[in-house]
Amino acid sequence: MASKTSLSGFPEWLPQERLVELHVLDTLRETFELHGFSSIETRAVETVDQLLRKGEIDKEVYGVSRLQEDEDGGPKEGQLALHFDLTVPFARYVVDNAGHLNFPFRRYQIQKVWRGERPQEGRAREFTQADIDVVGDGALPFRYDVEMALVIIDALSKLPIPEFVLRVNNRKLAEGFYRGIGLSDAPAVLREIDKLEKIGAQAVAANLIENVGATQDQADAALKLASIRTEDASFVEQVRALGVQDELLDEGLAELEEVVAEAVRRAPGKLVADLSIARGLDYYTGTVYETVLVGHEKLGSVCSGGRYESLASSGKRTFPGVGLSVGVTRLVSRILSQGLAEASRSVPTAVLISLVDEDSWSEAQDVAQQLRARGISCEVSASAAKFGKQIRHADRRGIPFVWFSTRDESGAVTHEVKDIRSGEQVPADPASWMPPTEDLRPSVGARVSSAE
Amino acid sequence: MASKTSLSGFPEWLPQERLVELHVLDTLRETFELHGFSSIETRAVETVDQLLRKGEIDKEVYGVSRLQEDEDGGPKEGQLALHFDLTVPFARYVVDNAGHLNFPFRRYQIQKVWRGERPQEGRAREFTQADIDVVGDGALPFRYDVEMALVIIDALSKLPIPEFVLRVNNRKLAEGFYRGIGLSDAPAVLREIDKLEKIGAQAVAANLIENVGATQDQADAALKLASIRTEDASFVEQVRALGVQDELLDEGLAELEEVVAEAVRRAPGKLVADLSIARGLDYYTGTVYETVLVGHEKLGSVCSGGRYESLASSGKRTFPGVGLSVGVTRLVSRILSQGLAEASRSVPTAVLISLVDEDSWSEAQDVAQQLRARGISCEVSASAAKFGKQIRHADRRGIPFVWFSTRDESGAVTHEVKDIRSGEQVPADPASWMPPTEDLRPSVGARVSSAE
């Protein structure tokens, strides 16, 4: 079913597939708005300097320059590049517009991003992200970390996707624990822990000893921490049982407990405390989230994020934030490739207004106009082919109804509408006829297995 | 009101401005779907070869390459570039996916495009276009040229913009006329006619004589044709009065008459036959459209398009098409800079659920969840500041209602909601309360002049 594309890593959808993507996008937008998030968009380009401030992802970035300028050679000061996520542009937007925004500022942002990585299943070079963030001016209550998890659970629950689990950890918890056992280079420890799923505990322990200078006991303790994973707040007890004392650890435990406790109460089973999650801990400063689809773990995280103590800063002013990013293209690709959902038809059109003769086109447009005024999508036949041919055209396009207007010898017009699936044809008034609700628009739902 | 942007030609909107843009985008989408157009998107990049087939716009094109590859120098075979319109990508999409599409294929496409031109009022380097096209396989009835004008008039009529006029001309009419008076290089004539508004009739006549080799009589006749502009089909008579005979001219006259006659009947005053319109005649093959806002003519065309006899081709197969492209960013920039419309508030939120004490956050979330289930956008306060402070927060964000849940000594909870504009506070049930319809969502309409 996937459409052909001549460029690897740049997926394009057929109209019927696009309806599934639109359904996902509309659902996310609606949910984010119900939670009080405002829409913004940022330009697709940032300056290279802005994008490479972290200095670690230059390989992935697409530079942009007018073809005429290209002869000058490599990247220049102030050169432009396509954004690779929506967080860096949002941080820049907040600083640019701080005087016009009310804090805490809640925004959602749904846009394409570009990364020059090697394309593979679940990883495209052009893909759509849907981000939500709350950003404060100077301070941002921890409560938002709890709220963001709830918003995302609400949003994902409405999508035609398999069961999902939000895995949550906390940078303070991890860093405090490592400090408590005498390992001060938390990022180095986390880089090793991050390989756990790939290379296993023994190899990670060896790396911790060799690369981070840990003792066998320290490595064992770090691995014990990473093995803790609970659906409720019992992780606190399990961490305490490891006997490590540290203030930052206490703070991290309390924060993670608050997130988990509220999720248990409100969305049981959707969120776990998973102390092996190392993702992004390099730049996040507290809560971190990632999300897997149950049974599709190898697809990777479909929704990730966390807390930044300083999402952006401008002079002495800092803007802490917490946010999550949904990988829309990754989700939609999986829905389509596995047939998890489909659109009920491929066109918005509910009714084809047929032509009885070539002179009736304008009158047919009158009928169409009356139907559209009531929100019914329709098209008018372009030529007065035999009715059978016009019906076949509707059938091929997936249009459920065909409208007939015929004039008798006295000049009186009779309107009828045919459901071409059942063959039933009934008199209908253009001023009042409505199709059944389920036929008004294409809907997206679990795939109905076809006869073939 | 316009937001700051640090990069000239790459406009960004504040949240309240973005609501105006969203309103325009939603209205266009809804109208296009009512007329049976399917949504598609194409990737932002095409190969440079694909984009430069016409060979005339290379200065405007932004090349794209991974920063790591950049050291190799200038453009390469197969190099990528950002699309500068949605027509070229759509043509490529039709060829790529022809086996999966039903013809005539009706699509709308709303995406950003990029052009490296010098930014000025109404001309950005990154901007959004909303295109509709119908494309046939081998043939496409002329009737679609009439229909496209009607669809666009319907769409533009629903936008918060000034009166507009669709100016329509026909390439066959112009080319046939020039041939009939002995001028065979129609594109050359049209390039001169195109300067009419800028340099005046006398200078154009001189250019026609000098650059195109016209006689004084030929130049006069060409200018007489270009001076014809009628709101009804009377242009036919005026052209006939010039006494030129040519088959192609007859064909063009008949086509343009069909477009104008239907528009007169259905949307009087919205469309004129304007025989001076030269725009795009180089590559269009029949009908051409452009659109100006009355009183804003200097802004340029806000919606243009036309008929291509061969939008795309693949081997022996050709795909004729007719389409129009709305300049969304140009329209929205004008709406915002002139205050033609505005959003009724800057946030989607209708209700702020206040906190009576720090422990009530989770219960406040319960109230929020009940309201959201009925489509009411709400947020929960992040801290139990004094009610006055929570109300001021709502006021600053433009949220019209604040919800209070208080518990008396017996433990019974009383819910009340306050309209902070009127100060009226009434008991309310989270399971049934609804705000007035006009407060449910931000709406976009003609600007209400403020008190200041």
Boltz contact constraints between the chains, C-beta under 6 A:
constraints:
  - contact:
      token1: [A, 3]
      token2: [B, 97]
      max_distance: 6.0
  - contact:
      token1: [A, 4]
      token2: [B, 96]
      max_distance: 6.0
  - contact:
      token1: [A, 10]
      token2: [B, 43]
      max_distance: 6.0
  - contact:
      token1: [A, 12]
      token2: [B, 42]
      max_distance: 6.0
  - contact:
      token1: [A, 14]
      token2: [B, 100]
      max_distance: 6.0
  - contact:
      token1: [A, 15]
      token2: [B, 38]
      max_distance: 6.0
  - contact:
      token1: [A, 15]
      token2: [B, 40]
      max_distance: 6.0
  - contact:
      token1: [A, 18]
      token2: [B, 39]
      max_distance: 6.0
  - contact:
      token1: [A, 18]
      token2: [B, 40]
      max_distance: 6.0
  - contact:
      token1: [A, 33]
      token2: [B, 348]
      max_distance: 6.0
  - contact:
      token1: [A, 33]
      token2: [B, 377]
      max_distance: 6.0
  - contact:
      token1: [A, 34]
      token2: [B, 372]
      max_distance: 6.0
  - contact:
      token1: [A, 34]
      token2: [B, 377]
      max_distance: 6.0
  - contact:
      token1: [A, 36]
      token2: [B, 349]
      max_distance: 6.0
  - contact:
      token1: [A, 36]
      token2: [B, 377]
      max_distance: 6.0
  - contact:
      token1: [A, 36]
      token2: [B, 379]
      max_distance: 6.0
  - contact:
      token1: [A, 38]
      token2: [B, 15]
      max_distance: 6.0
  - contact:
      token1: [A, 38]
      token2: [B, 347]
      max_distance: 6.0
  - contact:
      token1: [A, 39]
      token2: [B, 18]
      max_distance: 6.0
  - contact:
      token1: [A, 40]
      token2: [B, 15]
      max_distance: 6.0
  - contact:
      token1: [A, 40]
      token2: [B, 18]
      max_distance: 6.0
  - contact:
      token1: [A, 42]
      token2: [B, 12]
      max_distance: 6.0
  - contact:
      token1: [A, 43]
      token2: [B, 10]
      max_distance: 6.0
  - contact:
      token1: [A, 43]
      token2: [B, 126]
      max_distance: 6.0
  - contact:
      token1: [A, 58]
      token2: [B, 67]
      max_distance: 6.0
  - contact:
      token1: [A, 59]
      token2: [B, 68]
      max_distance: 6.0
  - contact:
      token1: [A, 61]
      token2: [B, 67]
      max_distance: 6.0
  - contact:
      token1: [A, 62]
      token2: [B, 64]
      max_distance: 6.0
  - contact:
      token1: [A, 62]
      token2: [B, 66]
      max_distance: 6.0
  - contact:
      token1: [A, 63]
      token2: [B, 65]
      max_distance: 6.0
  - contact:
      token1: [A, 63]
      token2: [B, 67]
      max_distance: 6.0
  - contact:
      token1: [A, 63]
      token2: [B, 70]
      max_distance: 6.0
  - contact:
      token1: [A, 64]
      token2: [B, 62]
      max_distance: 6.0
  - contact:
      token1: [A, 64]
      token2: [B, 64]
      max_distance: 6.0
  - contact:
      token1: [A, 65]
      token2: [B, 63]
      max_distance: 6.0
  - contact:
      token1: [A, 66]
      token2: [B, 62]
      max_distance: 6.0
  - contact:
      token1: [A, 66]
      token2: [B, 116]
      max_distance: 6.0
  - contact:
      token1: [A, 67]
      token2: [B, 58]
      max_distance: 6.0
  - contact:
      token1: [A, 67]
      token2: [B, 61]
      max_distance: 6.0
  - contact:
      token1: [A, 67]
      token2: [B, 63]
      max_distance: 6.0
  - contact:
      token1: [A, 67]
      token2: [B, 75]
      max_distance: 6.0
  - contact:
      token1: [A, 68]
      token2: [B, 59]
      max_distance: 6.0
  - contact:
      token1: [A, 70]
      token2: [B, 63]
      max_distance: 6.0
  - contact:
      token1: [A, 70]
      token2: [B, 74]
      max_distance: 6.0
  - contact:
      token1: [A, 70]
      token2: [B, 75]
      max_distance: 6.0
  - contact:
      token1: [A, 71]
      token2: [B, 74]
      max_distance: 6.0
  - contact:
      token1: [A, 74]
      token2: [B, 70]
      max_distance: 6.0
  - contact:
      token1: [A, 74]
      token2: [B, 71]
      max_distance: 6.0
  - contact:
      token1: [A, 75]
      token2: [B, 67]
      max_distance: 6.0
  - contact:
      token1: [A, 75]
      token2: [B, 70]
      max_distance: 6.0
  - contact:
      token1: [A, 96]
      token2: [B, 4]
      max_distance: 6.0
  - contact:
      token1: [A, 96]
      token2: [B, 6]
      max_distance: 6.0
  - contact:
      token1: [A, 97]
      token2: [B, 3]
      max_distance: 6.0
  - contact:
      token1: [A, 100]
      token2: [B, 14]
      max_distance: 6.0
  - contact:
      token1: [A, 102]
      token2: [B, 396]
      max_distance: 6.0
  - contact:
      token1: [A, 102]
      token2: [B, 397]
      max_distance: 6.0
  - contact:
      token1: [A, 116]
      token2: [B, 66]
      max_distance: 6.0
  - contact:
      token1: [A, 126]
      token2: [B, 43]
      max_distance: 6.0
  - contact:
      token1: [A, 141]
      token2: [B, 382]
      max_distance: 6.0
  - contact:
      token1: [A, 141]
      token2: [B, 383]
      max_distance: 6.0
  - contact:
      token1: [A, 143]
      token2: [B, 382]
      max_distance: 6.0
  - contact:
      token1: [A, 347]
      token2: [B, 38]
      max_distance: 6.0
  - contact:
      token1: [A, 348]
      token2: [B, 33]
      max_distance: 6.0
  - contact:
      token1: [A, 349]
      token2: [B, 36]
      max_distance: 6.0
  - contact:
      token1: [A, 372]
      token2: [B, 34]
      max_distance: 6.0
  - contact:
      token1: [A, 377]
      token2: [B, 33]
      max_distance: 6.0
  - contact:
      token1: [A, 377]
      token2: [B, 34]
      max_distance: 6.0
  - contact:
      token1: [A, 377]
      token2: [B, 36]
      max_distance: 6.0
  - contact:
      token1: [A, 379]
      token2: [B, 36]
      max_distance: 6.0
  - contact:
      token1: [A, 382]
      token2: [B, 141]
      max_distance: 6.0
  - contact:
      token1: [A, 382]
      token2: [B, 143]
      max_distance: 6.0
  - contact:
      token1: [A, 383]
      token2: [B, 141]
      max_distance: 6.0
  - contact:
      token1: [A, 396]
      token2: [B, 102]
      max_distance: 6.0
  - contact:
      token1: [A, 397]
      token2: [B, 102]
      max_distance: 6.0
